[in-house]
Every structure is written in structure tokens, then in C-alpha cells.
Amino acid sequence: MNINELLEKSGKSKNAICKDLDIPRANFNRYCRDEFQRIDARLVCKLCEYFECGVGDLIEYDED
């Protein structure tokens, strides 16, 4: 996922985003490090709304 790029552009901290979206910091960190096991559609929707972006801006498909 490209969350780190969006974080950098927004200037927001991870703590602020987790608080604003009411999501656990540990879960958010896993997404930031690409260490998640499944994609939570609700979280993706929340992030798209928050960053005012599309799903393609968050998720990138890599065959590796």
C-alpha cells in the first residue's frame, strides 16, 4: 500500500490519523509496512475519504 507516500504529502502523523479514523495504531502500522494478511475494505474506504484519493492511490498490485 502507498499509505506512507500519502502520509508524507498530507503532513499528518500516524497518531492523528488513527485518532481521526478511530483505528488501532498497531493495525495501521501493519498497513504502512505492508505486513497485513488481508485487506479490510472498510479501512480502505476510510483512508480514501481521509486522503481524498482513490483505491488505486492506496493499493498497488505487485506480482512478487
Backbone hydrogen bonds, N-H to C=O, Kabsch-Sander energy under -0.5 kcal/mol:
donor,donor_aa,acceptor,acceptor_aa,energy
2,N,58,L,-2.9
6,L,2,N,-1.7
7,L,3,I,-2.9
8,E,4,N,-2.3
9,K,5,E,-2.2
10,S,6,L,-2.1
11,G,7,L,-1.9
12,K,7,L,-0.7
17,I,13,S,-2.1
18,C,14,K,-2.7
19,K,15,N,-2.2
20,D,16,A,-2.8
21,L,17,I,-2.6
22,D,18,C,-0.9
23,I,18,C,-1.9
28,F,24,P,-2.1
29,N,25,R,-2.7
30,R,26,A,-1.7
31,Y,27,N,-1.7
32,C,28,F,-2.3
33,R,29,N,-1.9
34,D,31,Y,-1.0
35,E,30,R,-3.1
40,D,38,R,-0.6
41,A,39,I,-0.8
44,V,40,D,-2.3
45,C,41,A,-2.4
46,K,42,R,-2.3
47,L,43,L,-2.8
48,C,44,V,-2.5
49,E,45,C,-2.3
50,Y,46,K,-2.6
51,F,47,L,-2.9
52,E,48,C,-0.8
53,C,48,C,-2.1
57,D,54,G,-1.2
58,L,54,G,-0.8
58,L,55,V,-1.1
59,I,55,V,-3.0
